[in-house]
Amino acid sequence: MNQRNSDRGASSPLPPRGGTRSGVTGSEGSQFPDTETSRIPLPALPHKGRGDRPSGWRRYALYTAAGLGAIACVAIGATWGLIDSFGPAPLGRDLELSKTVLDRNGRLLRSYVTSQGRWRLPATRDQVDPRYLDVLLAYEDKRFFQHRGVDPLAFGRAALQLLAHGEIVSGGSTITMQVARLLEPRAKRSLYVKLREAVRAIQLEDNLSKDEILGLYLTLAPYGGNLEGIRAASLSYFGKEPKRLTLGEAALLVALPQSPELRRPDRFHASAVRARDRVLDRMARHGLFSADEIARAKFEPVPHARKKMPMIAPHAADDAMAGTNEREIRLTIDGGLQKTLESLALDRARALGPDMSVAIMVVDSASGEVLARVASPDYFDERRAGQVDLTRAVRSPGSALKPFIYGLGFEDGLIHPETLIEDRPLRYGSYAPENFDLTFQGTVTIRRALQQSLNVPAVAVLEEVGPSRLTARLAEAGAALVLPRREAPGLALGLGGVGIRLADLTMLYAGFARGGEVQPLAELMDAPKLPAKRLLEPVAAWYVAKILQGTPPPESAAGGRIAFKTGTSYGYRDAWAVGFDGKRTIGVWVGRPDGAPVSGLAGRTAAAPILFDAFARGPQPLAPLPPAPDGALIATTSKLPPPLQRFQPHAIAAASFTRPLHIVFPPNGASLELSAMEGEAPDPLPIKISGGTAPLTVMLNGLPLDGTKAGRTLFFEPEGPGFVRLTVTDAAGAADSVLVRLQ
């Protein structure tokens, strides 16, 4: 033992405490130089003993370390060079996204495909059901919120699978790496591509928050075809936003991006079901959901086809997007109300006929915000010209302008709702207005004249207030009136002899509900509010509103709750109904988009029922009209001041009028063909007469016809071909004559 210890000590030399390395080997081969500092001399070691081995291993280790260090430096340098060659990472800030139009509550109304024809709707974590996020992270990247873009454990698993199977089974990609791949798509999978994705993932983590990275995945994940992002997929497959998803829906949306084209439910339905169930099985193994929940999720049906993307208020959306580069626009429209009224318009248009169309406007009377704008029943219906915006088409309003005529009369102090006015034939030059039913009701109140939409009293009041003044007042309030062939406004204006848009007419009627002030319409949220314009004085506006509130409602509708007026244009081309309560104003137009006449079309029977249904389907109950303003006079006719008890025009063309005598048929210069059986006398020919004072006398070639003193339609028997002159005279001495050729 002693000898071993001695040998061990001899084989472990230590350098002298005060020596120097330069003195390890001297020039004469001595171990240590003989100096004063060498106090403890050690015995010399043989050249080939055990003591040589540690010194050799040290050299080997040093050389090896140096070599490895050099290799590492070269590798690091090459790696950094490769990384530098990648350049800065794309952060997704210049992505082309689908333009979207939202309603006042942020609900999607309509979206537009990108220039590449893709549906790519932006999505954030807050827009997705939390259950979907739980499934996504548990299935794709359960350490998403812990790693910095690359998950070493996932890479290790992928490496073991590569060694075991000889091919890439799973890439070990994190969600961040998948985002990197989506931002920089690569056609092939390779180690180089994987390295690039890993580098990009780290760069993304350095520049973006976890929520921003997750938002990019939710926006870009592929779902087959031209669908990108969870919102586009959820809307297309389930017809709803991904804010509320079932467990089965969430699992399907997690499974599809792994192989979007081969798992498309609309093309490979069975494959989509299997992929969804694999996700659910993984969730069961993780214990994320109960067995009952998993079973119910597997029982949920998987859609076989894609649904149409939302197309709510398409005309308003098109108008908002025209001429702007904004990616997202929010309108004042209420999406729920808009969708309800679009369904109402389509149902009523179909019931009216294949060529009929319906347009509806809903306005908040106080703010002027457009709450709904149904411009056509079906945007894609070519027969109904669905893409034509009928809320902005210029049409004849019929009697719908009468309330403004009476409003000016109230403002001027000419009339009161209980003022008496005559409804009997009147003539203004060559213009002789008639009522819709061709009858006259005699003496009526202004209230009844407006509620019954009598034409003669309206024209009488318009003649006093002036057609030009009426058009000027409506134009000042913001309505664009279109006169025929640039003619000066005439008395026919009061009965529809002018063009106006449904949007403008609805805006004007909203002025009655807000005390005579018209608030310009607005469709863009947060748009600058324009100042209101005066339409009528508050008292005049209140008089009109109270009268219209008493208008008889359509069949099966309750009266006295909505103030409304109908209108029918000349030739039965347009039917109107515009009404209001204390909060909202609704306008309805019915007719053919091409302006063709429709037999029997009338505002009261075609448009008014739609108006009442539109109010009934609104989200809020009907609101009462404002109370009477200061200065309103509430009295019966007998209690009114004498000048207001009866309408007294300052100048009128005629207090009474008898139409001029006129032969309506046959017209002067006409050629009539005689029809008769061979050998028999020609068939009798009719004569139709209008106007004049009875009794009438009809003469044929100067000789009176028998039995012509009664009636205004009679027949005569011609003697044969040739020219005949028909003459008629009345009790007042008036006469009319025509020359007709018989052949």
Sequence and secondary structure as in RCSB ss.txt:
>XXXX:A:sequence
MNQRNSDRGASSPLPPRGGTRSGVTGSEGSQFPDTETSRIPLPALPHKGRGDRPSGWRRYALYTAAGLGAIACVA
IGATWGLIDSFGPAPLGRDLELSKTVLDRNGRLLRSYVTSQGRWRLPATRDQVDPRYLDVLLAYEDKRFFQHRGV
DPLAFGRAALQLLAHGEIVSGGSTITMQVARLLEPRAKRSLYVKLREAVRAIQLEDNLSKDEILGLYLTLAPYGG
NLEGIRAASLSYFGKEPKRLTLGEAALLVALPQSPELRRPDRFHASAVRARDRVLDRMARHGLFSADEIARAKFE
PVPHARKKMPMIAPHAADDAMAGTNEREIRLTIDGGLQKTLESLALDRARALGPDMSVAIMVVDSASGEVLARVA
SPDYFDERRAGQVDLTRAVRSPGSALKPFIYGLGFEDGLIHPETLIEDRPLRYGSYAPENFDLTFQGTVTIRRAL
QQSLNVPAVAVLEEVGPSRLTARLAEAGAALVLPRREAPGLALGLGGVGIRLADLTMLYAGFARGGEVQPLAELM
DAPKLPAKRLLEPVAAWYVAKILQGTPPPESAAGGRIAFKTGTSYGYRDAWAVGFDGKRTIGVWVGRPDGAPVSG
LAGRTAAAPILFDAFARGPQPLAPLPPAPDGALIATTSKLPPPLQRFQPHAIAAASFTRPLHIVFPPNGASLELS
AMEGEAPDPLPIKISGGTAPLTVMLNGLPLDGTKAGRTLFFEPEGPGFVRLTVTDAAGAADSVLVRLQ
>XXXX:A:secstr
 HHHHHHHHHT     TT  GGGSS TTS SS   TT  S      TTSTTHHHHHHHHHHHHHHHHHHHHHHHH
HHHHHHHHHHH S   STT     EEE TTS EEEE   TTS EE    GGGS HHHHHHHHHHH TTTTTSSS 
 HHHHHHHHHHHHHHSS S     HHHHHHHHHS  SS  HHHHHHHHHHHHHHHHHS HHHHHHHHHHH B ST
TEESHHHHHHHHHSS TTS  HHHHHHHHHGGGSTTTT TTT HHHHHHHHHHHHHHHHHHTSS HHHHHHHHHS
   SS     BSSHHHHHHHHTT   SEEEBS  HHHHHHHHHHHHHHHHHH TT EEEEEEEETTT BEEEEE 
 S TT TTTTTTS TTSS B  GGGGHHHHHHHHHHHTS  TT EEEES   BTTB    TTS   EEEEHHHHH
HTT HHHHHHHHHHH HHHHHHHHHHTT   B GGG    GGGGGT SBB HHHHHHHHHHHHTTTEE   B BT
T      EE S HHHHHHHHHHHHTS   TT   SS EEEEEE TTS EEEEEEE SSEEEEEEEE TT    TT
  IIIIIHHHHHHHHHTSSS         TT     GGGS HHHHB   S  S SS     EEEES TT EE   
  TTS    EEEEEESS SS EEEETTEE TT SS SEEEE   SSEEEEEEEE TTS EEEEEEEE 
